[in-house]
Amino acid sequence: MIRLLVIFIIVFYVYILISIISVVLLENRNPVKSFSWILVLILLPFFGIFFYLILGQNYRKEKIISKKSIHRISERPIESHELKLLESHKIFKNHLNLVKLLYKNSEATGYAFNKIEILADGNATFKSMFEAIENAKEHIHIEFFIFEDDKISNQLRELLINKARQGVRVRMIYDFLGSWVLSKRYLYSLQKAGVYARPFLPFKLRFGRSKINYRNHRKLLVVDGRIGYTGGLNVADRYIYGNVLGQWRDTFVRFEGSVVHGLQQLFLNDWYFVERKLITDTRYFPEPQKYDDNVVQIVSSGPDTDWEAIMQGILSAIMSAKKYIFIQTPYFVPTDAILNTIQIAALSGVDVRIMLPVKSDSRISDSCTSSYLNEVLEAGVRVFRYGNGFLHSKAIVIDDFISIVGSANMDERSFTSNFEVNAFIYDTDTALQLKGLYLADGELCEEIFIDTWNKRKRRQKLKESIARLFSPLV
């Protein structure tokens, strides 16, 4: 009897395994990603099936957040630079295709005449954001992947509570998994004061239907529809006081002008998802002032989009480069398309530089990153390891004109699984600021050279190669 039961369990398991592998194959994903999941399923009996059902299913075609909800949010905010106007603008002679691409793949309007301020560390960023919150008159919309229950986060909590008690409408979105440390006391104090705090995709144990793999990695703040922020920083002490990795270096951007409408629109779309409440009041899109001659596109991507918009935008921007491409990213686990485009740019004579942390907060990501460095070094890319703490900045600057700052890392997860937001900025002054910051950070780096890099121990190379097999799942 026991023997028959064992045979039945084995047969049933093999049937489930073959069925899941068939599903993986029929989804026609990236072959490397499909192969990685097949390896997990085969090499980890039972656990592999569990991991796939929790983390591996592809819901992109289901549109977790329907883009149709964006069209239902009031009248469209001011689209200040229509494509015809951009076509006549001399500064867009070499970049109109990128603007058109982002408009078509993610409905990213070109917002013109903005005031742009680059914030290069936690102290400057929190000081600026807290000042904007303190001066709020009508509403505060805040959305971050991580709210730690620590000193800086509790300072923010007190600010939000005070503003809510003053009659300012405060809405807050936190990622359920990223902010899992938030206590009931923390959240209750906000809600008691009138702050509308909502989790994004709270975990529900639905066997075979889990969406825990899809996280809201966006970071943004909108105050009164007139001031907006986005970038790579989370709400945590480590950006000011540091942790075992040292102080975290990150980049944020403060906006005034029409581009704030793009950030507002994105927040309200996410709010519709978490609250199922449609906000249509035009007061959330006040008439913007005109500032400097620039254009910004707010590009969102994730399981809710038809296209991997941010990755496509980065690819197009890299391909447009004539002089240089400076990249900062904490995790470099590129897709084949990104890797090939970077190599082609370097081989074509473009000065391509990638700046990474010496050590990140993820050992497997470090190993994955190391496995790619030989390929970019061989193509002539210069690689720098930042040693003054942990480089968490996600910023790209190209040819003194294009700047890309946001939440997306240079990895598969950010490009396909996470909800992300990046600002594509077309402005010489902003690009020169970011270039200056990059060069200053470079003074705190050690450059890696291919001759010494290739002398790593064979055991270390093998470890990195094994980690790379699972890089699509990281």
N, C-alpha and C positions, 0 to 999 in steps of 0.2 A: 504493500500500500504506500509506504513512504517512498519507495523507489518510483512508483508511478507518479506520485506527487512531484518528486524532483524532476522527472522527465517532462511533466506538464509545465512546470515553472521554466525549465530551460527552453522548451519549444515556444512558450508564450513570450519569453524574453527575446529570443531570436526573431520572432515575428515582429515585435514592437521595434526592435533595433533596425531591422530591414525596412520597416515602414517609415521610420524617422529618417534614415539615410536616403530613402527615395524622395521624401519631401525636401530634404536639403539639396539634393541634386536637381529636382524639378524647379526649385526657386531660381536657378540660374544666377546665383550670386557670383562674386569674384571667386575664381577657382581656388585661390589660396585660402580664402575664408571658409569655403565649403570643405576643403581638405582638412583644415584645422578642426572643424567641428566633427568630421568623420573620425579623425584621430582620437578626439576626446571620447566620442561614443564607443569606440572599439577598445581603447586602452584603459578606460575607467568603467568597468562593468557596473551597471545599475546607477552609479553616481553620474556617469556621463549622460544618461537619459534625463536624470533629475536636473543637471546643470543646463541641458539644452532646453528643457521645458520652462525653466525659470529665466534663462538668460539668452537663449539662442534664436528664438523665433522672430521672424521678420514681419513686422506689422506695417511697414512703409505703405503698402498698397491700401491698407485700411484707413489711412489718414487719421491718426490718433487725434489730432486737432484739425478739423476741417478748415481749409483756407477760405471756404465760403463764408465763414463767420467774419472774416476781415471785411468783406464787402458789405456786411450788414451793420457795421459800426458807423452810424451817423452818415453824413455826407463825407466823401473822401476829403482828407485834409489838403491844404494848399500844395499843389504840385508845382513848385516854383520855377523849375527849368524843364520845359517840355523838350522832347528830343530835337525838334526843329530849331529851337533856340540854342541848344548845345551844339548842333551841327555848324552854326554860324560863329561859334565862340572859338577863337584862334587857339586857346590853350588845350582844346580837346581834339586837335587834329590827329594825334596819334593814339587817343584813348577812347574815342567814341564807341568802338566795338565793345570795350569792357563795360561801359555805361549801359549800352543796349542789352548786353548779355544779362546783367544783373537786374535790369528792368523786366526782362522776359522770363528769367528763371525763378525770380522771387518777388516780382512786383515791387522792386526797390526803386522808389522815386528818387530823382536827383534833386535834392534840396539845396538851394543856393543862398549866398550872402549870409553866412553864419559867423559867429564868434567862436573860436576854437582855442581851448587851453589844454595843454598837455600836462598831466600830473604824473610824476615819475617815481613816487614812493608812497608808502602808506600814510605817513604823517601829512603830506600835502593833500592826499586824496580825502582822508577822513575829515581834515579841517575844512576843506572846501564843501564836502557834502553836508557836514553838520551845520555849517553856516547857512547853506541854502535851505535846509530843513527848518532851522530856527526862524528864518524869514518867510516861511510859507504862509500864504494867506487863504488859499482855497483848498488845495489837495496835495497829497504826497503819494506817489506810486512807487513802490520799491520792490525789487525782485532780485534775489541772489541765490546762487546754488548753495552756499554755506553761510549760515548764521551760527557762529559758535556761541555757547553760553559762557562768555568770558568778559573781560573788562570792557573792551571796545564795543562789543555787542550789547552789553548792558547800558553803556552810555547812549547808544542808539535807541535802545528800548525806552529809556527815560525821556529822550527827546520826542519820540513818536507818541508816547503817552501824554506828554504835556501839550503837544500840538492837537491831539485828538480832543483833549479836554477844553481846548480853546475854540473848538468848533471846526477845525480843519479836518476834511475827510481823508483818512489814511487807509490805504490798501496795501497789503504786503503779501507777496508770494514767496514761499520758501520751498526748496526741493525736499521732499519727504526723506529721501535717503541721505542727501548731502548734509541736511540739518538735523540728523537723527538725534544729536545730543541735546537739542532744545528740550528743556524740562516743561512739564505741565504748568509749573509755577510761572515760568517765563511767558508762555503763550496765554495763560489765563489772565495775567496782569495786563497784557496788551488788549485782549478782548474785553475785559472788564472796563477799560478806559474808553472803549469805542473804536479801537483799531480793528479793521477787518483783515485778519491774518488767515491765509489759506495755504494748505500744503499742495504741492504739485505731484500728482500720481502717487498717492499713498499706497503702500504695499498691501495688496489683498491676496491671500493665498487661494488662487484659483488654479488648480493643477492643470497645466497645459495651456493656460491663458494669462500667465503673468506678464506684466509689462515693466517689471522692476529694472530691466536692462536699459530702459529709455528714461534718461534723466534730464531735468531742466538745468542746464549748465550756464544759463544766461545771467548776466550781471547788469542791472540798469536801475536808474533812479530818475524820476520825472517830478519836478516841483512846479505846480501851478501851470503846467503846460508851456512854460517859458524857459526853464532850465533843465537840461538833461545830462546824464552821465552814462558812460558804458566803458567796458574794458575787461581786464582779466582778474581783478582783485575780488576777494571774498571779504565778508565781515568777520575778522578774526585778529586776535592780538599778534599773531606771528608776523604781520605786515609792519608792525611798529616795534614790538619787543623781541621778535625772533623766537626760534625754538632750537631743537638740536641741530637743525640745518643752518642756523644763523637767521639773520633778518631776511624776509622775503622781499625781493625786488620785483615790482610789478608796474604796469602802465595803465593809466586810466585817462579818459578824455572828458572834459566839461564842454558842453555846447550851449549856446543861445542862438536863437533864430529859427528858421523854418524846419531845420532838421529835427528839432525836438518833437515835431509832429510825427516823425517816423518812429521815434522811440515810444511815444504815447500810443500810437496805433498798435505797436507790437505788444505793449503791456496790456492794453484793453482786449486784444485777441486772446492772450494767455488768461486774462481774468475771466473772460467768457467761458473758457474751458474749465477753470477750477470752481467757478461760482454758478455757471449757467445763467448769468445775468448779463443782458445786453445793455451796454451803456452807450447812449446815443446823444447825450447833451453836447451841443457845440461849444460850450464853455471850456471843455477840455482841449479845444484846439483854438486858442486865442490868436488873433492876428499877430504875426511875428514882425519884429523889427528887422531891418536890413543892416548888415554889418559889412564884412569883408567879401571880396570877390573870390568865392570858392564854391565848391559843390561837394555834398556828402550824400552817400547812399547808405541806408541802414539795411543790412542784408541778414536775413534770418534763414536758418535751415534746420532740418531735423526730420524725424519720421513723418512730419506733417506736410512735407514738401514733395513735389514731383521730381525735383532735381536736387542734386547735392550742390546747392547754390554757392556756399562759401568756398568749397573746394574748387568749383569751376571758376569762380572769380579770382582766386589766388593763382590758378593755372594761367588764366588769361593775362593777369597782371605780370606774372613772371615772363611769359612769352613776349610781352611788349617791351621788356627792358632792353636798353641799348648800352647803359653804362654800368650800373651796379644794382645789386639786390642784397639788402641786409635783412637777415631774418633772426628774430629772437623767439625761442620756444622752449618751454620746460621739458617737453617730450617730443622727440623726433622719431616717429614711427610712421613714415610716409606711405601713402598708397603708391602703387606702381606708376600712376600718372604723374604724381607730384615728384617722385624720385627721378623719373626720366626727364621731366621738364627742367628740373634744377641742373641735371647733368648736361643737358643740351645747352642751356644758357651758359654754363661755365665753359664748356668746350667751344662755344661761339665767341669767347673772349670777354664775356660780361664778368665783372668782379662780383662773384657770389660769395657771401659770408654767412655762416650759420653760427649763432651763439647759443650755447647750452649750459646748464648748470653742471658743475663738477659731479654733483650727486643730487638725485631727486628724492622725493618721498616714496618712490616705488622702485624696488630692486628689479622687478621683472621688466619695467619700462626702461631702466638704465641698461639692462642687458640687451633688450631689443634695439635701443638707440645705438649702442656700440656696434651692433652687427651691420648697421647701415653706413657707418662712417667711412670704411675703406672705399666703398663705391663712390661716395661723393668726393673724397680726397683724390682718388685716381682721376676724376674728371676736372680737377683743378679748383674745387671749392675750398675755401679757407674755413677751418673749423676752430672755434674758440670755446674754452671751458671757463665759465664765470665762477670765480672762487670767493667772492665777497658776500657769502650767504647763499640763498637759493634764488636763482633766476626763474621767476614765475611769469614773466612778461610774455604776452603773445602779440608781437608787433613786427610789421614788415614795412620797410621803406624802400622805394624804387625811384631812381633817376631824379631825385630832388623834386618829385611831384606827387607820386602816389604813396599814400600811407594807409596801412590796414591795421586797425587796432580792435581787439574784441576778446571774446571768451574762448574762441576755438583754438585748440592745440593743433599741432601738425601731426595728427594721428587719425587712424581709422575711426575710432570712437567719436571724435568730434565731428568728423565729416559725414558720418552715416547714422549714428545711434543717438547722439545727444541733441537736445534743443539748444542752439547756439545763436549768438548775434555778433556780427562784426561791422564796424564802421569803415567804409571805403571812402577815403578823403582825398580829394583832388585839390591840392593847395601847396604852393612852393614853400611858404613860411612854415607850415606844419611839418612838411617833409624835412626841411632843414633842421628844425628843432629835434625831431626824432633821430635824424642822422647824427647830430651833435651828441645826443644822449647815448647812441649806439657806440660812437667812438670813445666817449668817456667811459662807458662800461667795458670797452675793449682794453682799457688800461688796467683793468682789474682781472683780466683773463690770462690764461695760458693757451697759446696756440698749439694745436696738434699737427704734427707733420707725419706724412705717410711712412717715412723710413722708420721712425721710432714706433709708430702705431702698429706696423706689421710685426714688430718684435714681441708682441704680447705672447704669453704662454699659450701653447696649443690647447691646454685644458680650459683656459679662459675663452678662447675662440669657440670651442665646442659648446660651452655653456651658453654663449651668446647666440649661436646658431640654433640651438634647441629652443631658446626663448623666442627666437624669431618665428619659428613654426606656429607659435600661438599669438603672434603679434596682432592679427585681426581681431582677437578676442579680448585684448588688453583694454 
